[in-house]
């Protein structure tokens, strides 16, 4: 594996950015120097991002080999044969011959309609099944075997779920995507992944202020307003967002923020030349509020009591 960048660029535009706007931001990020792009079929913009990649490769801005491109199989594509078809569609849309990593987006076949509200439920939703997940993973392994993806990844997992599947798979995940920001540090899961040799990709690294309305709750906190984060930012004369990104990078995770602002795209990347001190990291540990932002309640099955059932 080539050296991984310290930061990646997310391409989930939430409900606030059109595919064209996400593509424009991606093009600017690529020109600015980002070299890891986290995509997914369900984001509905891979074809637009593919146009950006094709143009950049053609103009010599960057070569395919210099860019890490991730994608994910969506929840309604877990039946036999569908992960393969979904990956091939992503490759066609992204206009590339292989992925650098292909992820199982969520560990359930449960899905929701695009743009649904937080109270939406699918009556066909079911609890996590290790047997079903392993079946999906084995098809993912076959995609790795034929070179359609260089690595495999998992996302939105828990320690219990990982314990249930890792002993029974042939190709272990190189990456895991998990929500990771100062108010939700997930130390137990993070340390577990590090011990397993799985590289952590941190989503919602800035506390995802532009996340969909269905993922917002009255009790949520704003990472960039936390006392501990603001104190470090003021001492360094940098934006609190940059503190959040440097915190994740110091842990050894790769944060994947999205922004539609050219100014913020540059600021997020440029701060990666810096590094927080051990004392600052100790202080930021106190920012933990156990504030999960992406609760996943739209994936609940009929007998589930609350979103917490999704996370064991």
WOWOMO-V721326 format. One record per helix or strand. SS is the DSSP state (helix for helix, strand for strand). FROM is the first residue (numbers start at 0). TO is the last residue. If there is no record, write none. Layout:
ss=SS from=FROM to=TO
ss=SS from=FROM to=TO
//
This chain:
ss=strand from=6 to=6
ss=strand from=8 to=9
ss=helix from=18 to=31
ss=strand from=35 to=37
ss=helix from=40 to=42
ss=helix from=45 to=58
ss=helix from=63 to=65
ss=strand from=67 to=72
ss=helix from=74 to=76
ss=helix from=81 to=93
ss=strand from=98 to=98
ss=strand from=100 to=103
ss=helix from=129 to=144
ss=strand from=148 to=148
ss=strand from=151 to=154
ss=helix from=158 to=167
ss=strand from=174 to=178
ss=strand from=180 to=180
ss=strand from=183 to=183
ss=helix from=186 to=194
ss=strand from=198 to=202
ss=helix from=212 to=214
ss=helix from=222 to=224
ss=helix from=226 to=235
ss=helix from=239 to=250
ss=strand from=253 to=254
ss=helix from=261 to=272
ss=helix from=277 to=284
ss=helix from=296 to=298
ss=helix from=306 to=310
//
